[in-house]
Amino acid sequence: MADETTKYDWPAANERTLIGKRVSRVDGPLKSSGRAKYTYDVHRPGMLYGSVVRCPYAHAKVTAVDTSAAEKMPGVAAVHVIQGPGSEIHWAGDDVVVVAAVDEPSASDAARAVKVEYQPLPHFVDDFTQPKNVPEEHGPLDQEDFITMLRNDVPDPQIVSALQTRGITFKPEKRLLDRLRENEVSESVISAVQSAPVKPAEEKPAAHYRKEAEQTKGDPEKGFKEAEVVSEGVYGCPVITHCCLESHGSIAEWPDSEHLFSHISTQNVSGLAGQFAQGLKIPAGNVHVHQDHIGGGFGSKFGVDRWGVYTAEVSRKAGGKPVRYMLERAPELEVAGCRPSAHARVKVGAKKDGTLLAWESESWGTGGPGGGGPPPMPYVLEIPNQRKQHVAVLTNIGPARAWRAPNHPQGCLITMSALDDLAAKLNMDPVELLLKNLSITQRADVYREELGIASGLMDWKKNWHPRGQGGSGVTKRGLGVAIHTWGGRGHESNCALTIHPDGSVDIKMGSQDLGTGTRTAILMVAGDTLGLPIDKIQLYIGDNQYPPDGGSGGSTTIGGVSSSTRRAAVNARDQLLAKVAPALNAKPEELEIVNGAVRVKSAPTRRLLWKDACARLGTQPIQAMGKNPGPGDLISSGVGGAVMADVSVDTETGIVKMNKMACVQDCGLIINLKTAESQVYGAMIMGIATTLYEEKVMDQTTGTMLNPNMDFYRLAGIGDVGELKVHMMTGKGYDERGPIGLGEPPTVGPMAAIANAVANAIGVRVPFMPITPERVIAALNPNEGGSHASV
Amino acid sequence: MDDRPDKKKPNQQKKSSSSSSSSGVSRRDFLKISGVSAAVPLVSEVSALAMADDVKELGPGKVPVTLSVNGKRLNAQLEPRVTLLDALRDKFELTGAKRVCDRGTCGACTILMDDKPVYSCSVLAIDAQGREITTIESLGEPGKLHPIQQAFVDHDAQQCGFCTPGFVMATKAFLERNPSPTLEEIKHGLGGNFCRCGTYAGMREAVMQAAKTTKGA
């Protein structure tokens, strides 16, 4: 038998039968034929329909709720008050009352008959104006403040000084100290928190702004003094929404008064029972969650959400009958998904040859009522001397959710725009500027190789021109570049693989396929390991009664499911070979399974067909488990990617047209090349939409979203995206790192690359996303006012 | 509420139709026209207005509705305000057409009505009576996919797949109008549908393949 830790290793390149190949997604036929059943498509016997009363104010107190008229309406089965009198509402569209009725028209009539009175309160939805003169907080730190400082990598001496001078409001207990040590927090900080004076908590001023502690690295004064060229600029992107085509929602029912069954649109099948249990006061073991297909999540569907709980509550009130409530399009955009905004005033200094020396940024942005933290800046490039100051803007825009590669696109836009402006000032090709500074990135070789390939795909050397020299006509052409990174280590995963005596094989996992090709990848790994074609394996996912699996977020799924499946399949294979070995008159380790037959490696004609081999099991199937993490070293994390964009800008209309975009991406060992490429194409297209069209437009007067529909919250169409090129890095230097997540990284670079291409074309920076015709015209005519005059 | 008419009132019906002829278009007629004409660009204003002339007032209670879907007659009691999309999905469990924007923008609910593509969210079920309705379910199924569906699989022109049935139906109607499209024509021909995952690269290839494989079919 192979060594206990190496026997799980991925097969060598010449032995892979499925891994790394192009395989059509296994659920493709179900989807393209309209047979795939999404949560929205599920019909349960006697199903009722939900309708929700939503608060029209961005900030208000509920003062009275009268449901009596609604309760008497025909067809109404139950009415449930979600936020009763006294509740404070923090964003427009928040849920107040839910009604369940026999059909949707009856439910919406009843919702309209509910009378809710509000006391409107002042709201604030301006995250665009730069906060000025925001005082630093001086009161004692609560535990959350302290943890936030650690999360934001505030330098140790600053944390120590803050702990000593401001004091703390909490007692540093052993559990906290243990956690700090586990997370490798330095002893100087740990002893400072132990000796910090404990003071009574002070009420934090009710302000729209929360200034975070300044972060410094190196010697920024000295860095800027040594800089021969300094470029300054302001850049930013607004709050955008997820706009999943299948809205959030669920169908809840109670088979009995103690058990909940929920079909729910989720990225987190195995992780919801506990959340339901907490909201509904039942044991988590009594919650059954199921989902076959999901119509988009992008980071916004990890929780049961308020609507998951109240759909279950109103079902319980209706005697346990199934109730469907899927969010309508307007609330989907208003309350079910926000990517935080980020804006920054940046100063960056370099030597004449482009060597980066110093960075200074004042950033601000909103993640909704909680404020939110700064994006990672400077992005990818660890400039040696830095000073950074961030102000979180607390708004009534709506709660933030993770959005593919949380905070990275924002940090990338701000950094790569600043570097591009610097390159223009240096009269340098921005690709050369990046190449010059790759030594301050974590993966110089990867980026160098990727930038070379991307340059080839775009014919960069031939097509690039210095900024503003995009032609003499009305339409100007320009090129832009950005590089990006992501972690993507596989999450916890459990795989149960069963080989039955009749030769059938099934796999059960509490995972989900977001359209990324997870099903296909699991089957490819199992098929490759067992020497079987994928259609001989039955895969069951999407149910919390299967072995638990992580939520699909942060590009953690492929690493998790591929390695747990590999381990389960190797374990099952070895058990089978042990059973079959005597029949082939060989030792188990002398056997292999190739092309549906178990055979002796040294004498391939001594073989048993798969079915005959499995028949040797007698009556008992083999069930093998595989876990991630587990024995062996199958996965890793940390990838690099490069994006280049080619645009044409009409300087009279301000319309930006995508000519071409290329993304060169690394993600370790690729399981399915076909769906991997699709992920990258999709990421680029989402990037085009966020750069050119998407913005959650808020009305300052009413505090409500002005475009909660798909007419005015515009996505990219098939004619908007130009030519697209994808190149996946494979082979030596990449494969041996094992599978690494891919969902996030290629979404990061496109916004910066396109913004830089526009600047290259028209000669001036369009500072804020989306790059609408109005903003292009304003940038070209800076003396005629424009929407960015207030910054 | 108690004066809600459960059956047609002939005098009101007359009044309604006369007001529509005097003022040109009543509000109810406008809904019909805007719904139908926005969804069916090929139907001229003239024929839409001609339809409006013999509008009967129905509802607001449930009325019997008979639809001809994929060659079958389907009956239901529906309120006149129920859209064709909701009738297909919630009454007849034909859930291939999806409810996404619910206002005629995104194309996820595209079906064919008398072989013309329409946004079924913008057609009332009562107005679809007497028309031949074709949904994605009639095109093919796993194991015997329609060439367009097969092309979407081959070129991975789908990720989450929620927009896919609408795109497949839009492609079917588009290729019937234009059996040998150029890439530029595809960009315009399928401009009435949106995908969020970003599958347009594969989709262009899929439509090109489908154009070849469906020719003469």
Interface residues (C-beta under 8 A of the other chain):
Chain A: S24 R25 D27 G28 P29 L30 K31 S32 S33 G34 R35 A36 K37 Y38 Y40 D41 H43 D103 E104 P105 C243 C244 L245 E246 S247 H293 I294 G295 G296 F298 M326 E328 R329 L514 G515 T516 K674 T675 E677 S678 Q679 Y681 G682 A683 M684 I685 M686 N709 M710 D711 L715 A716 G717 I718 G719 V721 L724 V726
Chain B: E79 R81 V82 D86 R89 D90 E93 T95 G96 A97 K98 R99 V100 C101 D102 R103 T105 C106 A108 T135 I136 E137 L139 G140 E141 P142 G143 L145 H146 I148 Q149 Q150 F152 V153 D154 D156 A157 Q158 Q159 C160 G161 F162 C163 T164 P165 V168 I186 K187 H188 L190 G191 N193 F194 C195 R196 C197 G198 T199 Y200 A201 G202 M203 R204
